[in-house]
Amino acid sequence: MRSLTSLGETVGALLKERGETVAVSESSTGGLVSAALLAVPGASAYFMGAGVIYTHPARKALLGVRLVDHPGVRSSSEPYAVLAAEAIRTKLDTTWGLAETGAAGPTGNRYGDAAGHTCVAVAGPVQRRFTLETGSSDREANMWRFVEATLAELEAALRAAG
């Protein structure tokens, strides 16, 4: 397993080099995306804040997102990840918003997604989103895979933005 610092160092270096900032909304990673970004020395130059959005009350209070205002959108979906990335970016006035939402395991979620399902979105100068299905019910292993995939997606967006 990679260290938190090694997971966040490439993205941290790119953000620092460009003078850009990021805010994070995560759920099934439980704060590990934020921890990886914060493990890098000098993170205060680019990390503006985050929320672990694990419940409906947290979503409402921290993101200000009400799904009733977005018919057909549900948690643990790409459209929801996009909403969360845009909301956290707007709330914290950052260059980039990063969101992860899924089901780490050992069981699936109430929406019918299997364990090992996550959706990730990046909002900013480049927009990206994807779904990852690990096929595993190992909660901790999924959490680490989700973190790696989430940070890789942010890195890809940063590189695409030039």
N, C-alpha and C positions, 0 to 999 in steps of 0.2 A: 504494500500500500504506500502510495506517495505521501509525503508530508504536506501539511497545509500550505507551508511556504512555497514548496515546489509547484503546487497546484495554482497558486495565485501570482507567482512572480512574473510570468510573461505578460499577462494582462495588466498587472500593476505597472510594469515598466513601460508598456505602450501608452497607458493612460497618463503617466507622469511625463513622459517624453512629449506628448501632445498637449499637455495642460488641460485635459478633459476630466470630467467627473462621472461617477456612476452611483446609482441608488438601486437597491435590490429588494424584490418581493419574492420570498420563497416559502414553500410549504413542506413538502415531504423531505427536503434536505435539512430541515430543522435548524437552519442557521449556519450550516457548513460552507455554503457559498460565501457568505459574508465573512466567516472566520478565515477562509482561504485568502480572500482579498485583504483582510486586516492583518494577516500574519506577515505580510511583506513590509519591511521597514519603510517608513515614509508614506504609509497608506493614507494619512490625513490629507495628503495633497490631492487625492482622487476619490476617496470613499466618503460619501456624504451621509449615508445612513441606510437603514434597511428595516424590514419587518418580516417576522415569521407569521405568515397569514395562514393559520391552521384551522380557523373557525369562521363561521359567518359573522359573528360580532367583531372579530379582528379585521375582516375584510371591510366591513362598514366603517369601523373607527379609524383604521390606519390607511386604507386606500380611498375611502369614500365611494366605493363601487357598490351599487345596488343592482343585483341581477334583474330585478323587476324592470329596470330601465333598459335592459338589453335582452329582449325576448329571444329565446332559443339558445342563449349562451349558458353554459354550465361550468362549474369548476372542473379542473383536470382536463381541460380542452385547449386547443391552440387559440381559439378566439378569446377565451378567458385569460390565457397567459399574455396575449397582446394587451388586453384591457389593464391587467395588473402592471405590466411593464410601463405602459404609458402613464398610468395613475401615479406610480411611485416616482417616475421621472418628473412629472409635473409637480407633485407635492414637494419634492426636494430640489426642484429647479436644477437638474443635472443635464449633462450632455447625453448620457445614456441611462436607460432604464432596463433592468434585467429581471425577468420573472421565471420562476419554476413552479409547477404545480402538478402533483401526481399522487401515486399510491406506491409507497415503498414496500409494503408487505407486513406481515406474511400473507395477508388476504388482500383482495381487491377493495375498491371503494364502492360507495352506494350508487354510483353512476354506471356500474357494470364493467369498469376497467379492471383488468387483472393486476395483481401485484407486479411491480416492475415497469409500470406505465408512468411516464411523465411527459409533460409538454413544457417547452421552453420558448420564450420570446425575448427579443432584443428590440427596444425602441430607441431611436436616435437618428443620426444622420443616415444610417442604413437600418432597415427593418428586416428582421429575420425571425423565423419560428420553425419549430419542428417537434415531432413526437418521437420518443424513444420507448421501445418495448424490450426489456431485458429478457423476459421469459423466466425470470427467477423470482422465488418468493423469499429470498434472503434479504431481510429488511436492511441490515447494515451495509451489505455489499451493494444493494441497489442505491442506497443513499450516496455512497462514494461514486458509483457510476454516474448518477445524476449530476453530482457536483462536477465531475470531469467533463461531462457532455455540456453542461451549462456554461462553464468557463471557456470551453472550446468554441462554443457558438458566439460568445462575446468576442473572443479573439478573432474569429473569422469576420465578424462585423467590423471590428476595428481595422483589420487589414483591408477589407473591402472599401472602407471609407477613405483609405489612403493616408 
